[in-house]
Amino acid sequence: MPSYLNDGVDCSQFRPMATGDEPLQTEVPTGMQPFVLPKVKMTPLAGFSMPARVLHRAFYLYDEHTSISTTDWFVGWGYG
């Protein structure tokens, strides 16, 4: 990870979740700062944790948003 992404970032760990637990949304930790990339500034709005499975991935190479992410993850929960 580039060093500039580590500055002011506090990615706190959530408690382990069991299969079947409902998704957990929390407030953003007080020490978490916006992520500043070369062309965009992303401000965290909430923490989110859930036991999930990746159902599908989509990769993009020439989309206008690939400067942020080249992969979309499609997840599902509530199984088992």
C-alpha positions as CSV (number, residue, x, y, z in Angstrom):
1,M,0.0,0.0,0.0
2,P,1.4,3.4,-0.9
3,S,2.7,5.3,2.2
4,Y,0.4,8.3,1.6
5,L,-2.7,6.0,2.2
6,N,-1.4,5.1,5.7
7,D,-1.4,8.7,6.9
8,G,-4.2,9.2,9.4
9,V,-5.9,5.9,8.6
10,D,-7.4,3.9,11.5
11,C,-9.0,0.8,10.1
12,S,-10.2,-0.7,13.4
13,Q,-11.0,-4.4,13.5
14,F,-14.6,-5.4,14.3
15,R,-15.5,-8.4,16.4
16,P,-15.6,-11.7,14.6
17,M,-19.1,-12.4,13.2
18,A,-20.8,-15.8,12.9
19,T,-22.5,-17.0,9.8
20,G,-26.1,-15.8,9.9
21,D,-25.4,-12.6,11.8
22,E,-27.0,-9.5,10.4
23,P,-24.6,-6.9,8.8
24,L,-23.2,-4.4,11.3
25,Q,-23.0,-0.7,10.5
26,T,-21.1,1.6,12.9
27,E,-20.0,5.2,13.1
28,V,-16.7,6.1,11.4
29,P,-13.8,5.9,14.0
30,T,-12.9,9.4,15.2
31,G,-9.3,9.1,14.0
32,M,-10.2,8.1,10.4
33,Q,-9.4,10.8,7.9
34,P,-10.5,11.1,4.2
35,F,-8.6,9.0,1.7
36,V,-6.9,11.4,-0.7
37,L,-5.9,9.9,-4.1
38,P,-4.4,11.8,-7.0
39,K,-7.8,12.6,-8.6
40,V,-10.3,12.2,-5.8
41,K,-10.9,12.6,-2.1
42,M,-13.1,9.9,-0.5
43,T,-14.7,10.6,2.9
44,P,-15.7,7.6,5.0
45,L,-19.4,7.8,6.0
46,A,-19.8,4.6,8.0
47,G,-18.1,1.4,9.2
48,F,-19.5,-1.8,7.8
49,S,-18.9,-5.5,8.7
50,M,-20.6,-8.7,7.7
51,P,-20.0,-12.4,7.1
52,A,-20.4,-12.7,3.3
53,R,-19.5,-14.6,0.3
54,V,-18.2,-13.1,-2.9
55,L,-20.8,-14.1,-5.6
56,H,-19.2,-12.4,-8.6
57,R,-16.4,-10.0,-9.5
58,A,-16.3,-7.6,-12.4
59,F,-13.1,-6.1,-13.7
60,Y,-12.9,-2.8,-15.6
61,L,-9.9,-1.4,-17.5
62,Y,-11.2,1.6,-19.5
63,D,-14.1,2.9,-17.3
64,E,-13.8,6.5,-16.0
65,H,-13.8,5.2,-12.4
66,T,-10.8,2.9,-12.8
67,S,-8.5,5.5,-11.2
68,I,-10.3,4.6,-7.9
69,S,-11.0,0.9,-8.4
70,T,-10.8,-1.6,-11.3
71,T,-12.9,-4.3,-9.5
72,D,-16.5,-4.5,-8.4
73,W,-17.3,-7.1,-5.8
74,F,-20.9,-8.6,-5.6
75,V,-21.5,-10.1,-2.2
76,G,-24.3,-12.0,-0.5
77,W,-25.1,-12.7,3.1
78,G,-27.7,-14.5,5.2
79,Y,-26.7,-17.9,3.9
80,G,-26.3,-21.1,6.0
